[in-house]
Amino acid sequence: MRSPRRLRLATRELASLRAEKTVVLALVIQLFIAAFSSFLVVGLVSLYDPGAGEVEFAAAGDTDELLEAAAGQDSWDVSVYEDRETATTTFEGGGADAVLLVERTDDSVDVDVLAPRGDLRTTLIVTAARDLLERLEDAERERLAAELNVDAVPVPEGGASPYHGFTYAVLVPVLMFLPVFISGSIASDSVTEEFERGTLDLLRASPLSDPAIFDGKTAAAVALAPAQAVLWLALLVFNDVPISSPVPLLVLVTGITAVAVGFGAAVALQFRERKQAQFVYSVGVVGFFALTFALPESSANTVAKLAAGSATTATYAHVAGYAVAGVAVYLIARRFGGRKLS
């Protein structure tokens, strides 16, 4: 009998969300972002310009043609070093943003690029390196054409654009993580309202156990973020934005939502006052996301890779880690909540 009663409590919590104007407004804003993503990308991509800003390259090897290709551009600066080790050491010490190791053979030019692992400047650096290498490729093509006394065939522009990077590196992570923040906030408010209205004793007088009450108060919030994520992904696909791995994305969102909801409910049970609980919750969740950037792959990069179809074994390992963390945090919060309620 407890499960139906627990479900009724969760349903009541879900129905009460319609009266929360702030939550409804947040849902409408997210719906607007997802439904009109194609138009927003066109308008906002000017704020996300991977080609802006100067990038420092440390180069080694046969760099004469590379320096010629880099001449006359303010977007990057190429410094030549005596050998590979010196250039790499400079990069590792923070003296350069990336390393270009050039090796010329009789019929080709090989360039190895060393870039930082997934930080906030990685997209800028990789884009600058791509543009520089494209200029080197054009110069090499013209040189070979002159040696062979033939006309070089014009190469059409590639399909890469800042819209692709903005969509997967910014838009998709925002749509996946914004519902997580809201769900945790809803759980915190739901618990503090019981204290402020004095209705918690009525719940404790019901046949439900204290952990079951905790589940009923948080179940709707845990389910809300993945449900929104499904809708946003569907709308993105409808707007011609392909999503490569939707199931792992939903697993990641569910795991992080369980962390946020469990933490938000536990904080509410500890402080029992909305403003204080919301402040502690907000600081804690921001701290959690900040900690994910210390991982080998940040949470935003994990979402971007899953959506764009470039996920690696490490990416799926991070998804599994978030799922385990969600279960662990929720169970700890549930046990803590049961003690607080009793």
Buried (B, 14 or more C-beta within 10 A) or exposed (E): EBEEBBEEBBEEBBEBBEEBEEBEEBBEEBBEBBBEBBEBBEEBBEEBEBEEBEBBBBBBBBBEBBBEBBEEBEBBEBBBBEEBEEBBBBBEEEEBBBBBBBEBEEEEBEBEBBBEEBEEBBBBBBBBBBBBBBBBBBBBBEEEEEEEEEEEEEEEEEEEEBBBBBBBBBBBBBBBBBBBBBBBBBBBBBBBBBBEEEEBEEBBEEEBBBBBBBBBBBBBBBBBBBBBBBBBBEBBEEBEBEBBBBEBBBBBBBBBBBBBBBBBBBBBBBBBEBEBBBEBBBEBBEEBBEEBBEBEBBBBBBBBBBBBEEBEEEBBEBBEBBBEBBBBBBEEBBBBBBEBBE
